[in-house]
Amino acid sequence: MNNQWNQKLEFYEYTKKANPKMPPIQYHAFLSKEHDINKTRLKWLDLSAELQTGFRATTPNVLIGFVCLQAGQSLITTINASSHFFYVAKGSGITKSEFGDCVWQAGDIITFPAARELSHQAQEKSLLYYVNDEPLLSYLGVAPAQAIFSPTHYPNTAIMEHLHEVRHQAGAGKRNRNGVLIANPVCHLTHTITPTLWALYNVITPDQVQPPHRHNSVALDFVISAQQGVYSLMSDTIDENGQLVNPIRADWHTHGVFITPPGLWHSHHNESDEDAYILPVQDAGLQTQMRTLDIRFARPVSTNNLSMT
């Protein structure tokens, strides 16, 4: 009986297969010139071949891309995701959805839950950095049953007001990172911007080093603004002084994106004479809910711009 149910059974000896070798999540950089904002289009940063997912993905849980819009033109996105995150890198316009219309301008952040269709219309030439959790839903073979949080608009003025307050607090320059977590009240336990996604608006002042930390979430680091001489260092290990061992270097380029793989220690360095801003988005909402984020901070010996809070 039920022979049609047991034609492809598999069994493995536990100690040989309990830790399968998965395609690694590696450092990868996407330069701003790849966006080609001179025509209206949706450009995905797809690493599905490297990840062997069978569906488009930048990381196992997250897909990123750019909505490029010419003045007066529009583009519709129809993505199966529970969380949609947009950062307005350039321009101004409006996004229409089943939840209503959101007017945006440069520097704003907008999030939508479970939107079936989003129509983006540009008042001027615009570039939207787009992050969603479509790969997670594709892996599970599901679609959102309901909107878990309300669509939310974070104006640039509000973001910068809170960032100014945080960065000018006593001892701010000695923090491991100097920025604001952007959150939604629905995510009161995880302190994240959506149930799956986490976002930090981080500033690095001239001649500052933000010391290493690590976490199990993958960071998708969007460079808001940076001059030459701003970079990150990444390594598997740190020494007894909290310094990275044989690190790789990721130079920051305005409106570029780079991937910080999970588990790597990474530090940020600003050797320019201007503030640099970065917006890492991670699947840390999901990781925090699972109690697996495991963020750790290095403890450097020197306390000159390298101490931990």
PASEBA-1860 file (N, C-alpha, C; in nm, 3 decimals):
! residues 309
1> MNNQWNQK> 0.083/-0.121/0.000/0.000/0.000/0.000/0.087/0.125/0.000 ~ 0.033/0.236/-0.052/0.101/0.366/-0.053/0.238/0.360/-0.120 ~ 0.256/0.274/-0.220/0.386/0.263/-0.285/0.429/0.393/-0.351 ~ 0.331/0.474/-0.394/0.366/0.599/-0.460/0.429/0.699/-0.363 ~ 0.422/0.672/-0.232/0.475/0.765/-0.134/0.620/0.735/-0.094 ~ 0.672/0.621/-0.130/0.805/0.586/-0.081/0.902/0.544/-0.191 ~ 0.895/0.616/-0.303/0.984/0.585/-0.414/1.120/0.654/-0.402 ~ 1.130/0.760/-0.320/1.254/0.838/-0.312/1.297/0.856/-0.166
9> LEFYEYTK> 1.302/0.750/-0.094/1.343/0.756/0.046/1.495/0.769/0.055 ~ 1.542/0.849/0.152/1.685/0.863/0.176/1.714/0.850/0.325 ~ 1.826/0.786/0.357/1.870/0.770/0.496/2.020/0.792/0.500 ~ 2.069/0.857/0.606/2.211/0.887/0.619/2.260/0.848/0.758 ~ 2.384/0.802/0.764/2.446/0.780/0.894/2.475/0.918/0.955 ~ 2.430/0.939/1.077/2.425/1.072/1.138/2.560/1.144/1.138 ~ 2.666/1.083/1.186/2.794/1.154/1.204/2.856/1.197/1.072 ~ 2.817/1.131/0.962/2.872/1.166/0.830/2.795/1.279/0.763
17> KANPKMPP> 2.668/1.297/0.797/2.584/1.391/0.724/2.519/1.499/0.811 ~ 2.546/1.496/0.942/2.479/1.592/1.030/2.523/1.736/1.006 ~ 2.640/1.755/0.947/2.690/1.889/0.920/2.720/1.902/0.771 ~ 2.617/1.913/0.688/2.638/1.913/0.543/2.717/2.035/0.497 ~ 2.794/2.018/0.393/2.872/2.127/0.336/2.782/2.208/0.243 ~ 2.746/2.328/0.286/2.659/2.414/0.208/2.742/2.510/0.123 ~ 2.687/2.559/0.012/2.758/2.662/-0.064/2.782/2.783/0.027 ~ 2.905/2.831/0.035/2.936/2.937/0.131/2.877/3.072/0.090
25> IQYHAFLS> 2.852/3.155/0.191/2.816/3.295/0.169/2.946/3.373/0.174 ~ 2.985/3.433/0.065/3.116/3.496/0.055/3.104/3.648/0.041 ~ 3.215/3.714/0.070/3.221/3.858/0.046/3.198/3.886/-0.102 ~ 3.117/3.984/-0.129/3.090/4.023/-0.268/3.061/4.172/-0.269 ~ 3.109/4.242/-0.369/3.086/4.386/-0.380/3.012/4.417/-0.509 ~ 2.915/4.506/-0.500/2.841/4.555/-0.616/2.867/4.705/-0.625 ~ 2.931/4.750/-0.732/2.964/4.890/-0.747/2.844/4.969/-0.799 ~ 2.842/5.097/-0.769/2.728/5.180/-0.808/2.711/5.188/-0.959
33> KEHDINKT> 2.819/5.173/-1.034/2.809/5.181/-1.180/2.726/5.067/-1.238 ~ 2.706/4.961/-1.160/2.626/4.848/-1.206/2.476/4.878/-1.205 ~ 2.436/4.985/-1.136/2.293/5.015/-1.126/2.238/5.069/-1.258 ~ 2.318/5.147/-1.332/2.276/5.208/-1.458/2.144/5.282/-1.439 ~ 2.151/5.396/-1.369/2.029/5.469/-1.338/1.979/5.555/-1.454 ~ 2.038/5.540/-1.571/1.997/5.622/-1.685/1.882/5.562/-1.764 ~ 1.821/5.457/-1.710/1.699/5.405/-1.769/1.614/5.343/-1.659 ~ 1.485/5.343/-1.680/1.393/5.288/-1.581/1.397/5.137/-1.585
41> RLKWLDLS> 1.432/5.076/-1.472/1.440/4.931/-1.466/1.455/4.885/-1.321 ~ 1.437/4.757/-1.300/1.460/4.693/-1.171/1.580/4.601/-1.187 ~ 1.688/4.630/-1.115/1.812/4.555/-1.126/1.833/4.473/-1.000 ~ 1.829/4.339/-1.013/1.853/4.251/-0.899/2.001/4.220/-0.885 ~ 2.048/4.208/-0.762/2.184/4.162/-0.734/2.171/4.015/-0.695 ~ 2.172/3.930/-0.795/2.133/3.789/-0.780/2.256/3.699/-0.773 ~ 2.269/3.627/-0.663/2.379/3.531/-0.645/2.326/3.389/-0.632 ~ 2.213/3.362/-0.693/2.150/3.230/-0.680/2.238/3.119/-0.735
49> AELQTGFR> 2.319/3.146/-0.838/2.406/3.042/-0.892/2.510/3.000/-0.789 ~ 2.571/3.099/-0.723/2.671/3.068/-0.621/2.610/2.998/-0.500 ~ 2.489/3.040/-0.463/2.422/2.983/-0.346/2.348/2.853/-0.377 ~ 2.330/2.823/-0.508/2.261/2.701/-0.552/2.120/2.693/-0.494 ~ 2.049/2.806/-0.499/1.915/2.810/-0.440/1.806/2.759/-0.534 ~ 1.823/2.779/-0.664/1.714/2.747/-0.755/1.614/2.860/-0.769 ~ 1.634/2.968/-0.696/1.549/3.087/-0.706/1.640/3.207/-0.679 ~ 1.600/3.324/-0.726/1.687/3.442/-0.713/1.706/3.477/-0.565
57> ATTPNVLI> 1.828/3.513/-0.532/1.865/3.543/-0.394/1.999/3.613/-0.392 ~ 2.016/3.704/-0.298/2.146/3.763/-0.272/2.212/3.692/-0.155 ~ 2.132/3.654/-0.057/2.172/3.568/0.053/2.062/3.463/0.066 ~ 2.080/3.360/0.149/1.976/3.258/0.158/1.838/3.312/0.195 ~ 1.831/3.421/0.273/1.702/3.473/0.317/1.662/3.605/0.254 ~ 1.753/3.671/0.184/1.728/3.810/0.142/1.768/3.832/-0.004 ~ 1.690/3.916/-0.071/1.718/3.958/-0.208/1.729/4.110/-0.209 ~ 1.832/4.163/-0.275/1.846/4.308/-0.287/1.852/4.347/-0.434
65> GFVCLQAG> 1.813/4.470/-0.456/1.816/4.523/-0.592/1.799/4.673/-0.591 ~ 1.790/4.731/-0.710/1.774/4.874/-0.724/1.659/4.904/-0.820 ~ 1.571/4.992/-0.776/1.465/5.045/-0.862/1.518/5.176/-0.920 ~ 1.543/5.176/-1.049/1.596/5.293/-1.118/1.482/5.358/-1.197 ~ 1.461/5.486/-1.174/1.347/5.556/-1.234/1.391/5.686/-1.299 ~ 1.345/5.708/-1.422/1.366/5.836/-1.487/1.253/5.932/-1.449 ~ 1.279/6.060/-1.457/1.180/6.161/-1.419/1.050/6.140/-1.495 ~ 0.940/6.137/-1.422/0.809/6.122/-1.483/0.772/5.980/-1.520
73> QSLITTIN> 0.859/5.883/-1.495/0.830/5.745/-1.531/0.797/5.662/-1.407 ~ 0.740/5.544/-1.430/0.699/5.458/-1.320/0.739/5.314/-1.347 ~ 0.738/5.234/-1.242/0.772/5.093/-1.251/0.695/5.018/-1.143 ~ 0.641/4.902/-1.178/0.564/4.820/-1.085/0.648/4.701/-1.042 ~ 0.653/4.676/-0.911/0.719/4.556/-0.859/0.614/4.464/-0.798 ~ 0.624/4.336/-0.832/0.533/4.233/-0.778/0.621/4.122/-0.722 ~ 0.653/4.131/-0.594/0.747/4.040/-0.529/0.676/3.966/-0.415 ~ 0.692/3.834/-0.411/0.634/3.755/-0.303/0.724/3.763/-0.181
81> ASSHFFYV> 0.694/3.857/-0.092/0.777/3.879/0.026/0.689/3.924/0.142 ~ 0.734/3.896/0.264/0.662/3.943/0.382/0.710/4.080/0.427 ~ 0.832/4.119/0.383/0.890/4.249/0.419/0.953/4.312/0.297 ~ 0.916/4.436/0.272/0.975/4.516/0.165/1.038/4.640/0.227 ~ 1.165/4.662/0.199/1.241/4.774/0.256/1.297/4.857/0.142 ~ 1.275/4.988/0.146/1.329/5.078/0.044/1.405/5.193/0.111 ~ 1.525/5.220/0.061/1.597/5.341/0.099/1.609/5.428/-0.026 ~ 1.567/5.553/-0.014/1.572/5.644/-0.128/1.712/5.703/-0.137
89> AKGSGITK> 1.793/5.648/-0.225/1.930/5.694/-0.240/1.937/5.826/-0.316 ~ 1.838/5.847/-0.403/1.841/5.967/-0.486/1.701/5.994/-0.537 ~ 1.664/6.124/-0.547/1.542/6.162/-0.613/1.422/6.181/-0.522 ~ 1.305/6.183/-0.583/1.179/6.200/-0.510/1.066/6.141/-0.595 ~ 0.958/6.104/-0.528/0.846/6.046/-0.600/0.741/5.993/-0.506 ~ 0.666/5.894/-0.553/0.556/5.837/-0.476/0.547/5.687/-0.505 ~ 0.516/5.608/-0.404/0.490/5.466/-0.421/0.345/5.439/-0.381 ~ 0.271/5.376/-0.473/0.130/5.345/-0.449/0.115/5.197/-0.419
97> SEFGDCVW> 0.031/5.167/-0.320/0.010/5.029/-0.280/-0.133/5.009/-0.234 ~ -0.169/4.885/-0.204/-0.302/4.855/-0.151/-0.324/4.919/-0.015 ~ -0.215/4.960/0.051/-0.225/5.023/0.183/-0.239/5.174/0.175 ~ -0.221/5.230/0.056/-0.223/5.374/0.038/-0.099/5.422/-0.034 ~ -0.084/5.553/-0.045/0.027/5.613/-0.118/0.130/5.672/-0.021 ~ 0.258/5.659/-0.057/0.366/5.714/0.024/0.452/5.805/-0.062 ~ 0.458/5.932/-0.026/0.543/6.029/-0.095/0.681/6.026/-0.030 ~ 0.785/6.016/-0.112/0.920/6.002/-0.059/1.018/6.098/-0.127
105> QAGDIITF> 1.130/6.118/-0.057/1.240/6.199/-0.111/1.372/6.140/-0.064 ~ 1.481/6.194/-0.112/1.614/6.138/-0.084/1.638/6.126/0.066 ~ 1.690/6.010/0.106/1.722/5.985/0.246/1.614/5.917/0.324 ~ 1.493/5.906/0.269/1.382/5.841/0.339/1.396/5.689/0.334 ~ 1.333/5.623/0.431/1.319/5.478/0.433/1.171/5.445/0.439 ~ 1.127/5.348/0.359/0.988/5.305/0.358/0.984/5.154/0.368 ~ 0.892/5.103/0.449/0.872/4.958/0.458/0.727/4.924/0.430 ~ 0.706/4.812/0.362/0.573/4.760/0.334/0.567/4.613/0.376
113> PAARELSH> 0.453/4.570/0.430/0.436/4.428/0.458/0.359/4.359/0.346 ~ 0.397/4.242/0.309/0.316/4.153/0.224/0.242/4.224/0.112 ~ 0.306/4.321/0.047/0.242/4.396/-0.060/0.240/4.314/-0.188 ~ 0.122/4.297/-0.247/0.113/4.219/-0.370/0.167/4.296/-0.491 ~ 0.150/4.429/-0.487/0.196/4.512/-0.598/0.232/4.650/-0.547 ~ 0.346/4.700/-0.591/0.390/4.834/-0.556/0.420/4.910/-0.684 ~ 0.364/5.029/-0.697/0.385/5.112/-0.816/0.468/5.233/-0.777 ~ 0.589/5.242/-0.831/0.682/5.349/-0.796/0.683/5.452/-0.910
121> QAQEKSLL> 0.660/5.578/-0.875/0.656/5.685/-0.975/0.753/5.794/-0.934 ~ 0.838/5.835/-1.028/0.944/5.932/-0.998/0.905/6.073/-1.040 ~ 0.927/6.168/-0.950/0.911/6.308/-0.985/1.036/6.358/-1.056 ~ 1.151/6.305/-1.014/1.279/6.335/-1.077/1.358/6.204/-1.086 ~ 1.473/6.205/-1.151/1.552/6.083/-1.160/1.578/6.028/-1.021 ~ 1.545/5.900/-1.001/1.548/5.844/-0.866/1.613/5.707/-0.864 ~ 1.667/5.674/-0.746/1.728/5.544/-0.722/1.682/5.494/-0.585 ~ 1.613/5.379/-0.584/1.566/5.318/-0.460/1.643/5.189/-0.435
129> YYVNDEPL> 1.704/5.179/-0.319/1.769/5.055/-0.276/1.661/4.966/-0.216 ~ 1.647/4.845/-0.267/1.532/4.759/-0.236/1.582/4.630/-0.172 ~ 1.529/4.599/-0.053/1.563/4.476/0.018/1.433/4.405/0.054 ~ 1.427/4.274/0.029/1.308/4.198/0.067/1.347/4.055/0.106 ~ 1.253/3.982/0.162/1.280/3.845/0.208/1.218/3.739/0.118 ~ 1.209/3.771/-0.012/1.154/3.674/-0.108/1.225/3.539/-0.104 ~ 1.360/3.532/-0.094/1.425/3.400/-0.092/1.377/3.310/0.022 ~ 1.350/3.367/0.138/1.301/3.287/0.250/1.167/3.225/0.217
137> LSYLGVAP> 1.077/3.304/0.159/0.945/3.253/0.123/0.954/3.154/0.007 ~ 1.047/3.178/-0.086/1.065/3.084/-0.196/1.115/2.949/-0.145 ~ 1.206/2.952/-0.048/1.259/2.828/0.010/1.147/2.749/0.078 ~ 1.059/2.818/0.145/0.949/2.752/0.217/0.830/2.720/0.127 ~ 0.826/2.782/0.008/0.713/2.759/-0.082/0.584/2.817/-0.031 ~ 0.592/2.938/0.025/0.474/3.000/0.087/0.455/3.142/0.036 ~ 0.339/3.197/0.068/0.309/3.338/0.045/0.252/3.394/0.175 ~ 0.269/3.523/0.202/0.219/3.581/0.327/0.067/3.566/0.338
145> AQAIFSPT> 0.022/3.524/0.455/-0.121/3.510/0.480/-0.182/3.642/0.526 ~ -0.100/3.729/0.585/-0.149/3.856/0.635/-0.033/3.954/0.649 ~ -0.068/4.081/0.664/0.031/4.185/0.689/0.057/4.191/0.839 ~ 0.180/4.161/0.879/0.214/4.155/1.022/0.236/4.294/1.080 ~ 0.286/4.388/1.000/0.311/4.523/1.049/0.250/4.623/0.951 ~ 0.237/4.746/0.993/0.180/4.849/0.908/0.288/4.909/0.818 ~ 0.253/4.952/0.697/0.351/5.022/0.615/0.399/5.146/0.690 ~ 0.528/5.172/0.682/0.588/5.276/0.764/0.684/5.361/0.683
153> HYPNTAIM> 0.675/5.493/0.705/0.762/5.589/0.636/0.851/5.656/0.741 ~ 0.983/5.643/0.723/1.081/5.706/0.812/1.145/5.822/0.735 ~ 1.099/5.945/0.756/1.158/6.058/0.682/1.304/6.078/0.717 ~ 1.381/6.123/0.621/1.522/6.149/0.644/1.543/6.248/0.758 ~ 1.454/6.345/0.771/1.468/6.444/0.878/1.461/6.378/1.015 ~ 1.371/6.282/1.032/1.357/6.213/1.160/1.478/6.123/1.187 ~ 1.525/6.055/1.082/1.643/5.968/1.098/1.763/6.050/1.142 ~ 1.787/6.162/1.074/1.904/6.243/1.104/1.893/6.312/1.240
161> EHLHEVRH> 1.773/6.345/1.281/1.754/6.404/1.414/1.795/6.307/1.524 ~ 1.752/6.181/1.511/1.787/6.081/1.611/1.935/6.043/1.602 ~ 1.988/6.039/1.480/2.130/6.010/1.465/2.215/6.120/1.528 ~ 2.177/6.245/1.509/2.250/6.358/1.567/2.252/6.346/1.719 ~ 2.139/6.311/1.777/2.132/6.296/1.922/2.224/6.186/1.972 ~ 2.222/6.072/1.904/2.302/5.958/1.947/2.452/5.984/1.930 ~ 2.490/6.040/1.816/2.632/6.056/1.787/2.699/6.162/1.873 ~ 2.620/6.250/1.935/2.678/6.355/2.018/2.663/6.326/2.167
169> QAGAGKRN> 2.623/6.207/2.202/2.621/6.168/2.342/2.763/6.146/2.392 ~ 2.781/6.158/2.522/2.913/6.138/2.581/2.964/5.998/2.550 ~ 3.088/5.989/2.503/3.150/5.861/2.473/3.107/5.798/2.342 ~ 3.034/5.873/2.260/2.983/5.816/2.135/3.095/5.767/2.044 ~ 3.207/5.841/2.041/3.316/5.804/1.953/3.386/5.676/1.991 ~ 3.359/5.625/2.111/3.423/5.503/2.157/3.332/5.380/2.143 ~ 3.214/5.399/2.091/3.123/5.286/2.075/3.171/5.192/1.964 ~ 3.127/5.068/1.974/3.159/4.972/1.869/3.098/5.015/1.736
177> RNGVLIAN> 2.979/5.067/1.740/2.915/5.131/1.624/2.847/5.256/1.674 ~ 2.831/5.357/1.588/2.776/5.485/1.631/2.660/5.521/1.538 ~ 2.544/5.463/1.569/2.430/5.486/1.482/2.299/5.456/1.552 ~ 2.192/5.453/1.474/2.059/5.426/1.528/1.999/5.303/1.460 ~ 1.946/5.214/1.541/1.865/5.105/1.488/1.729/5.161/1.451 ~ 1.685/5.130/1.330/1.555/5.178/1.284/1.454/5.066/1.304 ~ 1.351/5.092/1.385/1.266/4.984/1.433/1.118/5.013/1.409 ~ 1.039/4.908/1.426/0.893/4.916/1.415/0.834/4.871/1.548
185> PVCHLTHT> 0.732/4.941/1.601/0.674/4.903/1.730/0.624/4.759/1.737 ~ 0.585/4.703/1.622/0.538/4.564/1.622/0.651/4.470/1.665 ~ 0.773/4.507/1.634/0.890/4.423/1.666/0.949/4.465/1.800 ~ 0.866/4.466/1.904/0.908/4.519/2.033/1.008/4.429/2.103 ~ 1.014/4.302/2.069/1.114/4.213/2.129/1.247/4.218/2.055 ~ 1.243/4.219/1.923/1.365/4.213/1.843/1.425/4.350/1.814 ~ 1.345/4.459/1.830/1.392/4.595/1.802/1.436/4.610/1.657 ~ 1.363/4.548/1.566/1.400/4.549/1.424/1.296/4.622/1.341
193> ITPTLWAL> 1.330/4.648/1.216/1.244/4.729/1.131/1.127/4.649/1.074 ~ 1.145/4.518/1.058/1.037/4.425/1.023/1.063/4.295/1.099 ~ 0.969/4.203/1.099/0.993/4.076/1.169/1.114/3.999/1.118 ~ 1.153/4.016/0.992/1.269/3.945/0.939/1.392/4.034/0.924 ~ 1.373/4.164/0.898/1.484/4.252/0.862/1.522/4.348/0.974 ~ 1.651/4.377/0.979/1.713/4.466/1.078/1.789/4.573/1.000 ~ 1.786/4.698/1.049/1.854/4.806/0.977/1.921/4.901/1.075 ~ 2.043/4.939/1.042/2.122/5.033/1.123/2.168/5.148/1.035
201> YNVITPDQ> 2.143/5.270/1.080/2.197/5.389/1.012/2.322/5.429/1.090 ~ 2.438/5.403/1.034/2.565/5.414/1.106/2.652/5.524/1.046 ~ 2.714/5.604/1.133/2.805/5.710/1.087/2.945/5.682/1.142 ~ 3.046/5.709/1.060/3.185/5.695/1.099/3.252/5.829/1.074 ~ 3.304/5.888/1.177/3.365/6.020/1.167/3.508/6.011/1.115 ~ 3.565/6.121/1.067/3.703/6.118/1.016/3.801/6.067/1.121 ~ 3.894/5.984/1.074/4.000/5.927/1.157/3.948/5.831/1.265 ~ 3.823/5.788/1.252/3.768/5.695/1.350/3.783/5.550/1.303
209> VQPPHRHN> 3.804/5.461/1.398/3.799/5.317/1.375/3.687/5.259/1.460 ~ 3.594/5.192/1.398/3.491/5.120/1.473/3.538/4.975/1.483 ~ 3.567/4.929/1.606/3.636/4.801/1.625/3.553/4.681/1.584 ~ 3.615/4.564/1.578/3.547/4.446/1.525/3.429/4.399/1.610 ~ 3.331/4.348/1.540/3.227/4.266/1.600/3.188/4.159/1.499 ~ 3.107/4.064/1.542/3.062/3.955/1.454/2.921/3.916/1.492 ~ 2.851/3.850/1.397/2.715/3.802/1.421/2.682/3.697/1.317 ~ 2.579/3.620/1.344/2.542/3.509/1.255/2.452/3.552/1.140
217> SVALDFVI> 2.404/3.674/1.142/2.325/3.724/1.029/2.419/3.773/0.919 ~ 2.370/3.770/0.796/2.446/3.823/0.682/2.416/3.973/0.672 ~ 2.520/4.055/0.661/2.501/4.199/0.647/2.510/4.239/0.501 ~ 2.409/4.312/0.457/2.409/4.372/0.324/2.431/4.521/0.344 ~ 2.554/4.564/0.318/2.599/4.698/0.357/2.586/4.795/0.240 ~ 2.488/4.884/0.249/2.469/4.987/0.147/2.541/5.114/0.191 ~ 2.631/5.162/0.107/2.709/5.281/0.140/2.629/5.405/0.098 ~ 2.582/5.478/0.196/2.505/5.599/0.168/2.597/5.708/0.113
225> SAQQGVYS> 2.711/5.726/0.181/2.805/5.830/0.138/2.942/5.800/0.195 ~ 3.046/5.808/0.113/3.182/5.784/0.160/3.282/5.842/0.061 ~ 3.388/5.900/0.114/3.499/5.947/0.033/3.605/5.837/0.024 ~ 3.702/5.858/-0.062/3.812/5.762/-0.072/3.885/5.752/0.062 ~ 3.919/5.630/0.100/3.986/5.608/0.227/3.895/5.555/0.337 ~ 3.773/5.520/0.301/3.682/5.457/0.397/3.667/5.311/0.356 ~ 3.677/5.222/0.453/3.676/5.080/0.419/3.639/4.995/0.541 ~ 3.608/4.869/0.515/3.587/4.770/0.619/3.693/4.661/0.606
233> LMSDTIDE> 3.728/4.601/0.719/3.816/4.485/0.721/3.739/4.367/0.778 ~ 3.762/4.246/0.721/3.691/4.126/0.763/3.789/4.011/0.781 ~ 3.763/3.929/0.884/3.849/3.815/0.909/3.774/3.708/0.987 ~ 3.820/3.584/0.973/3.762/3.474/1.052/3.796/3.487/1.199 ~ 3.911/3.549/1.230/3.959/3.548/1.368/4.014/3.684/1.409 ~ 4.021/3.703/1.541/4.089/3.818/1.600/4.194/3.765/1.697 ~ 4.297/3.848/1.721/4.402/3.806/1.813/4.367/3.848/1.956 ~ 4.461/3.827/2.049/4.435/3.855/2.190/4.416/4.003/2.218
241> NGQLVNPI> 4.455/4.089/2.121/4.437/4.234/2.136/4.311/4.285/2.067 ~ 4.230/4.192/2.017/4.108/4.233/1.948/4.131/4.282/1.807 ~ 4.245/4.250/1.747/4.278/4.293/1.611/4.252/4.179/1.512 ~ 4.207/4.216/1.393/4.177/4.117/1.291/4.304/4.050/1.240 ~ 4.296/3.921/1.214/4.409/3.843/1.166/4.394/3.821/1.015 ~ 4.491/3.869/0.937/4.492/3.853/0.790/4.357/3.891/0.728 ~ 4.312/4.013/0.749/4.179/4.051/0.699/4.177/4.078/0.549 ~ 4.057/4.072/0.493/4.034/4.121/0.358/3.975/4.261/0.370
249> RADWHTHG> 3.997/4.343/0.268/3.953/4.483/0.273/3.839/4.507/0.175 ~ 3.735/4.576/0.223/3.621/4.615/0.140/3.614/4.767/0.138 ~ 3.654/4.828/0.027/3.648/4.973/0.015/3.504/5.018/-0.007 ~ 3.470/5.129/0.056/3.336/5.184/0.045/3.326/5.275/-0.078 ~ 3.218/5.260/-0.153/3.190/5.346/-0.267/3.045/5.392/-0.256 ~ 3.023/5.521/-0.266/2.889/5.576/-0.252/2.790/5.505/-0.343 ~ 2.680/5.458/-0.283/2.572/5.385/-0.349/2.613/5.246/-0.396 ~ 2.727/5.199/-0.347/2.765/5.061/-0.368/2.717/4.975/-0.253
257> VFITPPGL> 2.721/4.843/-0.271/2.678/4.748/-0.169/2.785/4.639/-0.158 ~ 2.811/4.594/-0.036/2.896/4.476/-0.021/2.837/4.383/0.084 ~ 2.869/4.255/0.072/2.818/4.153/0.162/2.923/4.122/0.268 ~ 2.881/4.129/0.395/2.964/4.082/0.505/2.911/3.944/0.545 ~ 2.986/3.837/0.517/2.936/3.702/0.545/2.911/3.678/0.694 ~ 2.828/3.583/0.727/2.799/3.553/0.867/2.921/3.500/0.939 ~ 2.935/3.539/1.066/3.043/3.486/1.149/3.176/3.554/1.135 ~ 3.194/3.642/1.036/3.322/3.710/1.019/3.332/3.831/1.112
265> WHSHHNES> 3.447/3.846/1.177/3.475/3.967/1.250/3.497/4.079/1.148 ~ 3.443/4.198/1.174/3.460/4.308/1.079/3.465/4.442/1.153 ~ 3.552/4.529/1.105/3.571/4.663/1.160/3.553/4.764/1.048 ~ 3.525/4.891/1.086/3.508/4.999/0.989/3.613/5.107/1.015 ~ 3.665/5.165/0.906/3.775/5.261/0.916/3.748/5.381/0.825 ~ 3.768/5.500/0.880/3.751/5.622/0.801/3.880/5.702/0.803 ~ 3.955/5.696/0.695/4.080/5.770/0.682/4.062/5.893/0.593 ~ 3.938/5.932/0.570/3.909/6.052/0.492/3.885/6.169/0.587
273> DEDAYILP> 3.854/6.286/0.531/3.830/6.404/0.614/3.682/6.440/0.622 ~ 3.593/6.345/0.586/3.450/6.368/0.594/3.381/6.251/0.663 ~ 3.264/6.278/0.721/3.183/6.170/0.777/3.146/6.072/0.666 ~ 3.136/5.945/0.703/3.090/5.840/0.610/2.967/5.773/0.672 ~ 2.872/5.737/0.587/2.747/5.680/0.633/2.722/5.546/0.563 ~ 2.676/5.450/0.639/2.647/5.318/0.584/2.518/5.266/0.643 ~ 2.446/5.186/0.565/2.316/5.132/0.605/2.317/4.980/0.589 ~ 2.365/4.906/0.689/2.357/4.761/0.681/2.215/4.712/0.708
281> VQDAGLQT> 2.166/4.625/0.621/2.038/4.557/0.642/2.069/4.408/0.651 ~ 2.009/4.342/0.749/2.040/4.202/0.774/1.913/4.123/0.799 ~ 1.925/3.990/0.795/1.812/3.905/0.834/1.812/3.883/0.986 ~ 1.860/3.983/1.060/1.877/3.971/1.205/1.744/3.974/1.279 ~ 1.636/4.022/1.216/1.506/4.009/1.280/1.470/3.863/1.298 ~ 1.489/3.787/1.192/1.465/3.643/1.197/1.562/3.575/1.293 ~ 1.691/3.611/1.285/1.792/3.549/1.370/1.765/3.579/1.518 ~ 1.726/3.702/1.549/1.699/3.737/1.688/1.579/3.659/1.741
289> QMRTLDIR> 1.474/3.647/1.660/1.357/3.570/1.700/1.394/3.423/1.725 ~ 1.489/3.372/1.650/1.534/3.233/1.667/1.636/3.217/1.780 ~ 1.682/3.331/1.838/1.784/3.332/1.944/1.917/3.279/1.893 ~ 1.948/3.307/1.766/2.073/3.257/1.707/2.164/3.369/1.657 ~ 2.130/3.496/1.680/2.210/3.607/1.625/2.353/3.605/1.679 ~ 2.368/3.588/1.808/2.499/3.571/1.872/2.597/3.681/1.833 ~ 2.558/3.807/1.853/2.648/3.918/1.822/2.753/3.929/1.933 ~ 2.878/3.946/1.893/2.989/3.955/1.987/3.077/4.074/1.951
297> FARPVSTN> 3.136/4.135/2.053/3.219/4.254/2.036/3.362/4.226/2.080 ~ 3.457/4.271/1.998/3.598/4.258/2.035/3.631/4.355/2.148 ~ 3.733/4.320/2.224/3.778/4.406/2.333/3.923/4.448/2.308 ~ 3.944/4.554/2.230/4.082/4.599/2.202/4.152/4.645/2.329 ~ 4.285/4.636/2.327/4.365/4.679/2.441/4.362/4.831/2.453 ~ 4.382/4.902/2.342/4.383/5.048/2.343/4.242/5.101/2.360 ~ 4.226/5.210/2.435/4.094/5.272/2.451/4.084/5.400/2.370 ~ 4.179/5.424/2.284/4.178/5.542/2.198/4.093/5.516/2.074
305> NLSMT> 3.964/5.553/2.082/3.868/5.530/1.974/3.843/5.382/1.947 ~ 3.885/5.292/2.038/3.869/5.151/2.012/3.801/5.077/2.126 ~ 3.749/5.147/2.224/3.687/5.076/2.335/3.545/5.036/2.303 ~ 3.495/4.942/2.381/3.364/4.885/2.354/3.262/4.938/2.452 ~ 3.137/4.954/2.404/3.027/4.984/2.495/2.932/4.868/2.495
END
